Amino acid sequence: MFNLLLEPLDFEFMRNALFTAIMLGVLCSVVGSYLIVQRMGLLGDVIAHAVLPGLAIAFFFGVDIFLGAFISGTFSTLIIAWIQSQSRVKVDVAMAMVFSGFLALGIMLITLLKSKLDLHHFLFGDILGVTESDVWRTLIITVIVLLGVKLFYKELLFYTFDSLAAQAIGLPVNLIHVGLISAITLTIIASMQAVGVVLVVSLLIGPAITAYLLVKELHQMMMLGAIIGIISSIAGMYISYYLNVPSGAAIVLVVSSLFVLALLLSPSQGILTRPNTVKNSARIFRSLKRGE
């Protein structure tokens, strides 16, 4: 058993992949907690797909593709905010339109610019192909985002739960919003290498929403979500190694499995274990027993 755990660590690509996966498990859980509390889970999916045009343009001009991805992803959120403020269109509809529009634009640009960008790689990820520079970039993004959350936790907490009250007491809500969007975009950029844009929203939302079913406070949700993210990432990597299946999909399946367990068995909110369900089940069982 011990050898099964150590064998993958003999390979440098597995060490890099595991270290990256652990960092992403923590990073995605912390950032995803804010998305869930604000009921903006779809925003992560929008940004994940909105980075494609930036990737294509940056690659064509020989610029760092992750800089292009950051600009494109941030720009998509500005468009959503503009549509929402200038029309009667609801935010979920605006996000759906921007999501499909940017995805189509990205695919079109990759074709028209005859880009050699590996679309499959960015759509589905390849964490086993991470290099040392990729590890360092993920580490830098993780440190920057977590440090920002630590320094401005109270302001973010106030803004997340009541943005109008935060504005009323003088907090720079526009700056906080831009900072939060930047953190989400950076997290998605860091996660693309691991699971790709198709699955990144699962890694961003899954651990945090699982923790949401188990605890009540935001800081507890972040910490438990980070633990769930780390466990899911490591388990997914080992499943990928021994079963020879895509690593991104394996990680997301572990995340999804843990979510289903929490959904069913959470002590306070589980479908099978919440107090009303247990009482009803006991009453039905007693009724059946009396009928016998």
C-alpha positions in Angstrom: 0.0 0.0 0.0 2.8 2.4 1.0 4.6 1.6 -2.3 1.4 2.5 -4.3 1.6 6.0 -2.7 5.3 6.5 -3.3 5.7 5.1 -6.8 4.2 8.1 -8.7 6.5 10.4 -6.8 9.5 8.8 -8.6 8.6 10.8 -11.7 9.2 14.6 -11.8 6.1 15.2 -13.9 4.0 13.6 -11.2 5.6 15.6 -8.5 5.0 18.8 -10.4 1.4 17.8 -11.2 0.6 16.9 -7.6 2.1 20.1 -6.2 0.1 22.1 -8.8 -3.1 20.2 -8.0 -2.7 20.8 -4.3 -2.3 24.6 -4.8 -5.3 24.7 -7.1 -7.4 22.7 -4.6 -6.8 25.5 -2.1 -7.0 28.4 -4.4 -10.2 27.3 -6.2 -11.9 26.6 -2.9 -11.2 30.0 -1.4 -12.2 32.0 -4.6 -15.2 29.7 -5.3 -16.6 30.4 -1.8 -17.2 34.0 -2.8 -18.9 33.0 -6.0 -21.3 30.7 -4.2 -22.2 33.2 -1.5 -22.9 35.8 -4.2 -24.9 33.2 -6.2 -22.7 33.9 -9.2 -21.5 30.4 -9.9 -22.1 30.8 -13.6 -19.7 33.7 -13.7 -16.8 31.3 -13.3 -17.9 29.4 -16.4 -18.3 32.6 -18.4 -14.8 33.8 -17.6 -13.4 30.3 -18.2 -14.7 30.4 -21.8 -14.2 34.1 -22.3 -10.4 33.7 -22.1 -10.2 31.9 -25.4 -10.2 35.0 -27.7 -7.4 36.5 -25.6 -5.4 33.2 -25.8 -5.8 33.2 -29.6 -4.8 36.9 -30.1 -1.9 36.7 -27.7 -0.5 33.6 -29.3 -0.8 35.2 -32.8 1.2 38.3 -31.7 3.7 36.3 -29.7 2.6 37.8 -26.4 2.3 35.8 -23.2 -0.9 33.9 -23.7 -1.8 34.1 -20.0 -1.7 37.9 -20.2 -4.1 37.7 -23.1 -6.3 35.4 -21.2 -6.4 37.7 -18.2 -7.4 40.7 -20.3 -10.0 38.8 -22.2 -11.6 37.3 -19.1 -11.7 40.6 -17.3 -13.2 42.3 -20.3 -16.0 39.8 -20.5 -17.1 40.7 -16.9 -17.1 44.4 -17.8 -19.4 43.7 -20.8 -21.8 41.8 -18.5 -21.9 44.7 -16.0 -22.4 47.2 -18.9 -25.3 45.1 -20.4 -26.9 44.8 -16.9 -26.6 48.5 -16.2 -27.8 49.8 -19.6 -30.8 47.5 -20.2 -33.5 45.4 -18.6 -31.6 42.2 -19.3 -31.0 40.1 -16.2 -27.5 39.2 -15.2 -27.9 35.5 -15.8 -29.1 36.1 -19.4 -26.2 38.6 -20.0 -23.7 36.0 -18.7 -25.2 33.3 -21.0 -24.9 35.6 -24.1 -21.3 36.7 -23.2 -20.4 33.1 -22.5 -21.5 31.8 -25.9 -20.3 34.9 -27.8 -16.7 34.8 -26.4 -16.5 31.1 -26.9 -17.5 31.3 -30.5 -15.2 34.3 -31.1 -12.3 32.4 -29.6 -12.9 29.3 -31.8 -13.3 31.6 -34.9 -10.0 33.5 -34.1 -8.1 30.3 -33.7 -9.3 29.2 -37.1 -8.9 32.6 -38.9 -5.5 33.4 -37.5 -4.4 29.8 -38.4 -3.1 29.5 -34.8 -1.2 26.5 -33.8 -2.7 26.8 -30.3 -3.7 23.4 -29.0 -7.5 24.0 -28.5 -7.9 20.5 -27.0 -5.2 21.2 -24.4 -7.0 24.4 -23.2 -10.4 22.9 -23.3 -9.6 19.7 -21.4 -6.3 20.5 -19.7 -3.1 18.5 -19.2 -1.8 18.7 -15.7 0.7 16.0 -16.3 2.4 18.3 -18.8 3.1 21.1 -16.3 6.6 22.5 -16.4 8.6 24.0 -13.6 7.7 27.5 -14.9 4.0 26.5 -14.7 4.4 25.4 -11.1 6.1 28.7 -10.2 3.3 30.7 -12.0 0.6 28.8 -10.1 2.5 29.3 -6.9 2.7 33.1 -7.5 -1.0 33.4 -8.4 -1.9 31.3 -5.3 0.2 33.5 -3.0 -1.1 36.8 -4.5 -4.8 35.8 -4.3 -4.6 34.2 -0.8 -2.7 37.2 0.5 -5.3 39.5 -0.9 -8.1 37.5 0.7 -6.3 37.6 4.0 -5.6 41.3 4.0 -9.1 42.4 2.8 -11.2 39.6 4.3 -13.5 41.9 6.3 -14.1 44.2 3.3 -14.8 41.2 1.0 -17.1 39.7 3.6 -19.1 42.8 4.0 -19.3 43.4 0.2 -20.2 39.8 -0.5 -23.2 39.7 1.8 -24.5 43.3 1.4 -22.9 45.4 -1.3 -25.4 48.3 -0.9 -24.5 48.6 2.8 -20.8 48.4 2.0 -21.2 51.2 -0.4 -23.3 53.2 2.1 -20.5 53.1 4.7 -17.9 54.3 2.2 -16.2 51.1 1.1 -14.8 51.3 -2.5 -17.2 48.7 -3.8 -16.1 49.1 -7.5 -12.5 48.5 -6.6 -13.5 45.5 -4.5 -15.5 44.1 -7.4 -12.6 44.5 -9.8 -10.3 42.9 -7.3 -12.6 40.0 -6.9 -13.1 39.5 -10.6 -9.3 39.7 -11.1 -8.8 37.0 -8.4 -11.4 34.8 -10.2 -9.8 35.3 -13.6 -6.3 34.5 -12.2 -7.6 31.4 -10.5 -9.2 30.2 -13.8 -6.0 30.9 -15.7 -4.0 28.9 -13.2 -6.5 26.0 -13.4 -6.7 25.8 -17.2 -3.5 23.8 -17.2 -5.0 21.2 -14.8 -8.5 20.7 -16.0 -9.1 23.0 -19.0 -11.8 25.5 -19.4 -14.6 22.9 -19.8 -14.1 21.4 -16.3 -12.6 24.4 -14.5 -16.0 25.6 -13.1 -16.3 22.2 -11.3 -13.0 22.6 -9.6 -13.8 26.2 -8.8 -17.3 25.5 -7.4 -17.3 21.8 -6.3 -15.1 21.8 -3.1 -16.7 25.1 -1.9 -20.3 24.0 -2.4 -19.5 20.7 -0.7 -18.2 22.6 2.3 -21.2 24.9 2.1 -23.4 21.9 2.9 -21.4 21.0 6.0 -20.5 24.3 7.7 -22.2 27.7 8.2 -19.4 30.3 8.4 -17.6 31.7 5.4 -14.1 31.1 6.9 -15.0 27.6 7.8 -16.3 27.0 4.3 -13.0 28.2 2.9 -10.9 26.0 5.1 -13.0 22.9 4.7 -13.3 23.5 1.0 -9.5 23.8 0.8 -9.2 20.4 2.5 -11.8 18.9 0.2 -10.0 20.4 -2.8 -6.6 19.0 -1.8 -8.1 15.5 -1.1 -9.9 15.6 -4.5 -6.8 16.7 -6.4 -4.5 14.1 -4.9 -7.0 11.3 -5.3 -7.7 12.3 -8.9 -4.1 12.4 -9.7 -3.5 8.9 -8.3 -6.6 7.6 -10.1 -5.3 9.1 -13.3 -1.9 7.5 -12.8 -3.0 4.0 -12.1 -6.1 3.8 -14.4 -4.5 5.7 -17.2 -7.4 8.1 -17.5 -7.4 11.9 -18.1 -6.3 13.6 -14.9 -8.6 16.6 -15.1 -11.7 14.4 -15.5 -10.5 12.2 -12.6 -10.1 15.2 -10.3 -13.5 16.6 -11.2 -15.2 13.2 -10.7 -13.8 12.9 -7.2 -15.0 16.4 -6.4 -18.5 15.5 -7.8 -18.5 12.3 -5.7 -17.7 14.1 -2.5 -20.4 16.7 -3.3 -23.0 13.9 -3.8 -22.0 12.3 -0.4 -22.4 15.7 1.3 -25.7 16.3 -0.4 -27.1 13.0 0.8 -25.4 12.7 4.2 -24.7 16.2 5.6 -25.8 16.2 9.2 -27.9 19.4 8.9 -28.8 19.6 5.2 -28.4 16.1 3.9 -31.3 14.7 1.9 -31.2 11.5 3.8 -30.1 12.8 7.2 -31.7 16.1 7.9 -34.0 16.1 11.0 -37.3 16.2 9.1 -36.4 13.4 6.8 -35.2 11.2 9.7 -38.5 11.9 11.7 -40.6 11.2 8.6 -38.7 8.0 7.9 -39.1 6.9 11.5 -42.9 7.6 11.5 -43.3 5.7 8.2 -41.4 2.8 9.7 -43.5 2.8 12.8 -46.7 2.9 10.7 -45.6 0.0 8.6 -44.7 -2.0 11.8 -48.1 -1.4 13.3 -49.7 -2.5 10.1 -47.9 -5.8 10.3 
